[in-house]
Amino acid sequence: MSLLGLARELDDHALGVWRETASSLVDEAPPSLGHLRWRVEEEQRAELRTHAHLVRAEAQLDGEHRRLGPVGRWWQHDRVVGLRGELADYRRRRERSGRRLAHLDAKLQVIDRSEHARAAWIVQAREVLIRGLAAAQILTERQQPNAVEPAAADGSVRLGAGS
């Protein structure tokens, strides 16, 4: 027997219970965080570009420092001090960027986990929600006194109690 057929056999009180149960579930549904994903992903892409730039710049400065060699470092002491300062600055900025990337990755993991939990909740609540919809449909049909009943076997149409 179909769910609508089963619902038609129930009284209005039982149908009201089905409908109210489904309504209360809708209010309890875990919120979706999917709408936050695009913003976090955009932030992550921007931070990845910044991080890549910092890594390249740090590698370039480090290579410049190594190419000077011991004699060059002694001879161009001021340049070496400047390179070391720049290198330390890029290193700090790269590390900070790495921490921001880890934070953004953690945000995406939270969003993914909450969306999976929400999907699991919906799967579990599905039967109750479907029963609530069926109850609402039957109650609506019963409240419409002039509703046209389904066609009879001979093709004629019977009107409800209002005729």
N, C-alpha and C positions, 0 to 999 in steps of 0.2 A: 504494500500500500504506500502511496506517495505521502510525503510530509504534509502537503496541502489537504489530502484526503483525511489524514489523521487529525489535522487541526480542525477541519470542518465538524468532526465528531465531538470535539471538546466544547464545554460550555464557556460563556464569556469570561467567567472568573479565571478558569485555567488558562485561557488565551491571554488574559491580562497579566497573569503571572509570567508567562513566557515572554511577553513583550517587555515587561518591567525588568526582568532578569537580563535580557539583551541590552536594554537601555543602560542599566547599571554597569554592564561590561564595557560599553562604549565609553562611559565616563572614566573607567579605570584603565583604559588602554595606555600603554607606555607611549610617551611622546616620540615622535620621529626626529632624529637629528640629521637626516639626510640632506636637508636644505643647508646645513653648515659645511658640508663636504666640499663644495666647489670653492668656497672662500678659503678654506684651509689649504686646499690643493694649490690654489693660485699663490698663496703666501709661500707655500713650500717651493713651488717652481722659482719664484723670485729669489728666495733664500738660496736655492741650489745654484742659481746663476751667480749670486754674490760670492758664495763659497768657492765656486770654481775660479772666479777671478782672483780671489785672495790666494788660493793654492798656486795658481800660475805666477802671480806676482812674488810670492814667497820663494818659490823655486828659482825664479829669475834672479832675485837678490842674493839668494844663497849661492847660486852659481857664480855670480859676479864676485862675491866675497872669496870663494875658493880659487877663482882664476887669478886673483891678485898674488897668491903665493906668499911665502914668508917675507921675501924681500920687498914685494909690492906693499904688503901690509905695513911694514916698517916705514917705507918711503912715503906712502900715502896715508899716513896715520889718520888725518882728519877725515878722509874719504871712508876709511874703514869704520871709524866711530859712527859716521852718518849711516853707513850700510847696516851696521849692527842695530842701531836705533830703529831704522825702517823695518829691518827684519823682525825685531821684537814686536813692533807695532802690528805688522801683518800677521804674525803668529798669534798674538792676542785676539785680533779681530777674527781670524780663522777659527780659533777655538770657541769664541763666543758664537760664531755662525754655526758651528757644529752642535753646540748646545741648543740653539734655536731649532735646528733641523730635528734633533732628537725630540724636542718638545712638540713640534708639529707632527712628527710621526706618532707620538703618543696620542695626540688629539685624534688623528685619523683612526687609530686602533680603538679608541673609545667610541667613536662614531660607528665603526664597523660592528663592534660588539653590541652596541645598543640596538642597531638595526637588525642584527641576527636575533637578539632577544625579543625584539618587537615582532619579528616574523614568526618566531616560535609561539609567542603569546597568541597571535592571530590564528595560527593553525589550531591551537588548543581551544580557542574561543569560537571557532568557526561554527560548530554545531549549534551552540547556544544562540549565536547571532542569526543563523539561518532559521531556527525555530521562532525567534523573535520577529523576523520578517514575515514568516508565514502567519503568525498570530496577528500581526498588524494588518496584513492583507485580508484575512478572514473577518476580523472585527470591522474593517472599513466596509467590506461587502455587506455585512449584517446591518450597518448603520445607514445604508442607502436604501430606503423603502421602495423607491421607484426604479431600482436597478433592473435591468433586463436580465432574466435568467438565461442560462445556456439553452440553446435550441433543443427542442424535443426530438425524439427519434424520427417523427414524421416530417421534420423540417419546419414546423410552426414555432413561433416564439411566444412564450408565456410571460406575462408581466407579473411583477411582484404584488405584494399586498395592496399597493396603492391603486390598482386598477378596478 
